[in-house]
Amino acid sequence: MVAVDADSGPAKGQGLTVNASFEFFPPRTPEGVVKLRAVRRELATLKPEYFSVTFGAGGSTREGTWNTVVEMQDEGLPVVPHISCIGTTRESVRTLLAGYRERGVRRILALRGDMPSGAAGGAGDFRYANELVEFARAETGDWFHITVAAYPEYHPQSHSPAADLQSFIRKVNAGADSAITQYFYNFDAYARFVDEASALGCNVPIVAGVMPIVSYTQLARFSDSCGAEIPRWIRRRLESFGDDRESIRAFGLDVVTNLCEQLLAVGVPGLHFYTLNQAEASVELWKRLDSQAS
């Protein structure tokens, strides 16, 4: 397992020094656009390393990604657009890369992506994320820092844990500079994944994905679809709260704070918060971690 380094975390009195990043999805309504502006202003006070913006398989979603990224870049915020394989062509990705490069974007997150429900037709010119990474490298050289996804509890469509790990290694070997994990609540799953990847020669930073818990039904729906496990003890406690949102929030904050403390104790290279375009839970979690590090 990952070795704990007592000196790897922030020293007492220095506050929280780990790299933080926050993920948004492109708003679908004018009201959502206004709300996201307020959310990112609040989260920007935490001085994150960057914000990332997701990329869907639909045309309107992709347009929203571009518009959100460009607006944030113009505001001087460090922004990382997602690019996925599903439904894309080499020419469309080439155009997108050139556009982001012209705007001064220096980092992208390359994903395979999931076929939207009911979608017809082929997946596009790229089958897997390693092909997208390789293409981006060939097109742009070292201009972009390329981040890829990692799955400590394994991708739900993988044939086996070993096959999933090999898929990750192919992305790294294709030219990825770093990785961000799917969110998880099992620290051991992350630690074991990092160890196993390292044993296969992977030396890129693997940032831990963090999902604050604010709604049990929402979390269960996401987790069931993406393969992230909610440990039974957490699931049962959340179920026991019923519609008591404050109890869910308080318990969730305790659970995720404890997980982040474990990650910080082993010198995690970064924490990536899946915000769902909300600021409150991430800010409160960060304040807790910061106060305990000070």
C-alpha positions as CSV (number, residue, x, y, z in Angstrom):
1,M,0.0,0.0,0.0
2,V,1.0,3.7,-0.4
3,A,3.5,4.5,2.4
4,V,2.5,7.3,4.8
5,D,5.1,10.0,5.0
6,A,4.7,12.0,8.2
7,D,6.4,15.0,6.6
8,S,4.5,14.9,3.3
9,G,1.4,17.0,4.4
10,P,1.3,20.7,5.3
11,A,3.1,21.7,8.5
12,K,1.1,22.9,11.4
13,G,0.6,26.7,11.2
14,Q,1.0,26.8,7.4
15,G,-2.5,26.0,6.4
16,L,-3.6,23.7,3.6
17,T,-1.1,23.7,0.8
18,V,-2.3,20.8,-1.4
19,N,-3.3,21.6,-5.0
20,A,-7.0,21.9,-5.4
21,S,-9.2,21.9,-8.5
22,F,-12.9,22.1,-9.1
23,E,-15.1,20.6,-11.8
24,F,-18.1,22.3,-13.4
25,F,-20.6,21.3,-16.1
26,P,-21.6,23.8,-18.8
27,P,-24.9,25.5,-17.7
28,R,-28.0,24.8,-19.8
29,T,-30.0,27.8,-19.0
30,P,-29.4,31.6,-18.7
31,E,-30.1,31.3,-15.0
32,G,-27.5,28.5,-14.8
33,V,-24.9,30.7,-16.5
34,V,-25.5,33.5,-13.9
35,K,-25.3,31.0,-11.0
36,L,-22.1,29.5,-12.2
37,R,-20.4,32.9,-12.4
38,A,-21.2,33.4,-8.8
39,V,-20.0,29.9,-7.8
40,R,-16.7,30.2,-9.5
41,R,-16.1,33.7,-8.0
42,E,-16.6,32.2,-4.6
43,L,-14.4,29.1,-5.3
44,A,-11.7,31.3,-6.9
45,T,-11.1,32.8,-3.4
46,L,-9.6,29.4,-2.5
47,K,-6.9,29.9,-5.2
48,P,-7.4,26.5,-6.9
49,E,-4.8,25.2,-9.4
50,Y,-7.6,25.2,-12.1
51,F,-11.2,24.7,-12.9
52,S,-12.3,22.0,-15.3
53,V,-15.4,22.0,-17.5
54,T,-17.1,18.8,-18.7
55,F,-17.8,17.9,-22.3
56,G,-20.9,16.0,-23.3
57,A,-21.7,14.0,-26.4
58,G,-24.4,16.4,-27.6
59,G,-23.8,19.4,-29.8
60,S,-25.4,21.9,-27.5
61,T,-23.4,20.7,-24.5
62,R,-20.2,21.0,-26.4
63,E,-21.0,24.5,-27.4
64,G,-21.7,25.2,-23.8
65,T,-18.3,23.8,-22.8
66,W,-16.6,26.1,-25.3
67,N,-18.6,29.2,-24.2
68,T,-17.9,28.5,-20.5
69,V,-14.2,27.8,-21.1
70,V,-13.7,31.0,-23.2
71,E,-15.6,33.1,-20.7
72,M,-13.5,31.8,-17.8
73,Q,-10.3,32.2,-19.7
74,D,-11.2,35.8,-20.5
75,E,-11.8,36.3,-16.8
76,G,-8.2,35.2,-16.1
77,L,-9.2,32.0,-14.4
78,P,-7.1,28.8,-14.9
79,V,-9.5,26.6,-16.9
80,V,-9.2,23.0,-18.2
81,P,-11.7,21.9,-20.9
82,H,-12.7,18.3,-21.1
83,I,-12.6,16.6,-24.6
84,S,-14.1,13.2,-25.1
85,C,-13.9,10.6,-27.9
86,I,-17.6,10.0,-28.3
87,G,-19.0,11.5,-31.4
88,T,-15.9,13.4,-32.3
89,T,-13.8,13.3,-35.5
90,R,-10.2,14.0,-36.0
91,E,-11.0,17.2,-37.7
92,S,-13.4,18.5,-35.0
93,V,-10.8,17.7,-32.3
94,R,-8.1,19.4,-34.4
95,T,-10.3,22.5,-34.7
96,L,-11.0,22.4,-30.9
97,L,-7.4,22.1,-29.9
98,A,-6.4,24.9,-32.3
99,G,-9.1,27.1,-30.8
100,Y,-8.1,26.5,-27.2
101,R,-4.5,27.0,-28.1
102,E,-5.3,30.3,-29.7
103,R,-7.1,31.3,-26.6
104,G,-4.1,30.5,-24.4
105,V,-5.5,27.4,-22.8
106,R,-2.6,25.2,-21.7
107,R,-4.3,22.2,-20.3
108,I,-6.9,19.7,-21.4
109,L,-8.6,16.6,-19.9
110,A,-8.9,13.8,-22.4
111,L,-11.6,11.2,-21.9
112,R,-13.3,8.4,-23.7
113,G,-16.7,9.6,-22.6
114,D,-20.0,7.7,-22.4
115,M,-22.5,7.2,-25.2
116,P,-25.6,9.2,-24.3
117,S,-28.8,7.1,-23.8
118,G,-30.6,6.4,-27.0
119,A,-27.8,7.8,-29.2
120,A,-27.5,6.3,-32.6
121,G,-24.5,6.0,-34.9
122,G,-20.9,5.4,-34.4
123,A,-18.8,6.5,-31.5
124,G,-16.5,8.7,-33.6
125,D,-13.0,8.5,-34.9
126,F,-11.5,7.7,-31.5
127,R,-12.4,4.5,-29.7
128,Y,-10.4,5.0,-26.6
129,A,-8.9,7.9,-24.6
130,N,-5.3,6.8,-25.4
131,E,-6.0,7.4,-29.1
132,L,-7.2,10.9,-28.3
133,V,-4.2,11.6,-26.1
134,E,-1.8,10.3,-28.9
135,F,-3.6,12.5,-31.5
136,A,-3.5,15.6,-29.3
137,R,0.2,15.1,-28.7
138,A,0.9,14.6,-32.4
139,E,-1.1,17.8,-33.2
140,T,0.1,20.1,-30.5
141,G,3.4,18.7,-29.2
142,D,4.0,19.8,-25.6
143,W,1.7,22.8,-25.7
144,F,-1.0,21.1,-23.6
145,H,-0.6,19.5,-20.2
146,I,-2.9,16.4,-20.8
147,T,-4.8,14.9,-18.0
148,V,-6.7,11.6,-18.2
149,A,-9.1,9.7,-16.0
150,A,-8.3,6.9,-13.6
151,Y,-10.7,4.5,-11.9
152,P,-9.5,3.1,-8.5
153,E,-12.6,0.9,-8.3
154,Y,-12.4,0.1,-12.0
155,H,-14.4,1.4,-14.9
156,P,-17.9,-0.3,-15.0
157,Q,-17.3,-1.4,-18.6
158,S,-13.9,-2.9,-18.0
159,H,-13.5,-6.7,-18.6
160,S,-11.4,-7.1,-15.4
161,P,-9.3,-5.1,-12.9
162,A,-6.1,-6.0,-14.8
163,A,-7.5,-4.9,-18.1
164,D,-8.7,-1.6,-16.6
165,L,-5.2,-1.0,-15.2
166,Q,-3.6,-1.7,-18.6
167,S,-6.0,0.7,-20.2
168,F,-4.9,3.4,-17.8
169,I,-1.2,2.6,-18.5
170,R,-1.9,2.9,-22.3
171,K,-3.2,6.5,-21.7
172,V,-0.1,7.4,-19.7
173,N,2.2,5.9,-22.3
174,A,0.4,7.8,-25.1
175,G,1.6,11.0,-23.5
176,A,-0.6,11.9,-20.5
177,D,1.0,14.2,-17.9
178,S,-1.3,13.5,-15.0
179,A,-4.5,11.7,-14.0
180,I,-7.7,12.5,-12.0
181,T,-9.6,9.6,-10.4
182,Q,-13.3,9.0,-10.4
183,Y,-14.6,9.9,-7.0
184,F,-14.4,7.2,-4.3
185,Y,-15.0,6.7,-0.6
186,N,-12.6,3.7,-0.1
187,F,-9.2,5.1,0.7
188,D,-7.6,1.6,0.2
189,A,-8.9,1.5,-3.4
190,Y,-7.0,4.7,-4.3
191,A,-3.9,3.6,-2.4
192,R,-3.8,0.2,-4.1
193,F,-4.4,1.7,-7.6
194,V,-1.5,4.1,-7.2
195,D,0.7,1.3,-6.0
196,E,-0.3,-1.0,-8.9
197,A,0.1,1.7,-11.5
198,S,3.5,2.6,-10.1
199,A,4.6,-1.1,-10.3
200,L,3.9,-0.9,-14.0
201,G,6.1,2.1,-14.5
202,C,3.5,4.9,-14.1
203,N,5.2,8.0,-12.6
204,V,2.5,10.7,-13.4
205,P,0.7,12.3,-10.5
206,I,-2.7,10.7,-9.8
207,V,-5.0,13.3,-8.3
208,A,-7.8,12.1,-6.1
209,G,-11.4,12.9,-7.2
210,V,-13.6,14.0,-4.3
211,M,-17.4,14.1,-4.3
212,P,-19.0,16.1,-1.4
213,I,-22.1,14.4,-0.1
214,V,-25.2,16.7,-0.1
215,S,-28.0,14.4,-1.3
216,Y,-28.2,10.6,-0.9
217,T,-30.5,10.0,-3.8
218,Q,-28.4,12.0,-6.1
219,L,-25.2,10.3,-4.9
220,A,-26.7,6.8,-5.2
221,R,-27.8,7.6,-8.8
222,F,-24.4,8.8,-9.9
223,S,-22.6,6.0,-8.1
224,D,-24.8,3.3,-9.6
225,S,-24.1,4.6,-13.1
226,C,-20.4,5.3,-12.9
227,G,-19.3,2.3,-10.7
228,A,-18.2,4.3,-7.7
229,E,-18.9,2.3,-4.6
230,I,-20.7,3.8,-1.6
231,P,-19.5,1.6,1.3
232,R,-22.4,-0.2,3.0
233,W,-21.9,1.6,6.3
234,I,-22.1,5.0,4.6
235,R,-25.1,4.0,2.5
236,R,-27.1,2.7,5.5
237,R,-26.4,5.8,7.5
238,L,-27.5,8.0,4.7
239,E,-30.6,5.9,4.1
240,S,-31.5,6.3,7.8
241,F,-31.6,10.0,7.6
242,G,-34.5,9.9,5.1
243,D,-35.3,13.5,4.0
244,D,-33.3,15.1,6.7
245,R,-31.0,17.1,4.5
246,E,-29.1,18.8,7.3
247,S,-28.2,15.4,8.8
248,I,-27.1,14.1,5.4
249,R,-25.0,17.2,4.9
250,A,-23.4,17.0,8.3
251,F,-22.6,13.3,8.1
252,G,-21.4,13.6,4.5
253,L,-19.1,16.4,5.5
254,D,-17.6,14.3,8.3
255,V,-17.1,11.3,5.9
256,V,-15.4,13.3,3.1
257,T,-13.3,15.3,5.5
258,N,-11.9,12.1,7.0
259,L,-11.2,10.7,3.6
260,C,-9.3,13.9,2.5
261,E,-7.3,13.8,5.7
262,Q,-6.2,10.2,4.9
263,L,-5.3,11.3,1.4
264,L,-3.3,14.3,2.6
265,A,-1.5,12.1,5.1
266,V,0.1,10.1,2.3
267,G,1.0,13.2,0.2
268,V,-1.8,13.0,-2.4
269,P,-0.7,15.3,-5.3
270,G,-4.0,17.1,-5.4
271,L,-7.7,17.0,-4.6
272,H,-10.2,17.5,-7.5
273,F,-13.7,18.4,-6.2
274,Y,-16.8,17.4,-8.3
275,T,-18.9,20.5,-7.4
276,L,-22.1,19.9,-9.5
277,N,-21.9,23.7,-10.0
278,Q,-22.4,24.3,-6.2
279,A,-19.9,26.1,-4.0
280,E,-21.2,25.6,-0.4
281,A,-20.1,22.0,0.3
282,S,-16.7,22.4,-1.3
283,V,-16.0,25.6,0.5
284,E,-17.1,24.1,3.9
285,L,-14.9,21.0,3.3
286,W,-11.9,23.2,2.4
287,K,-12.4,25.3,5.5
288,R,-12.4,22.2,7.7
289,L,-9.2,20.9,6.1
290,D,-7.5,24.2,6.3
291,S,-8.3,24.8,9.9
292,Q,-7.0,21.3,10.9
293,A,-3.8,21.9,8.9
294,S,-3.2,25.3,10.6
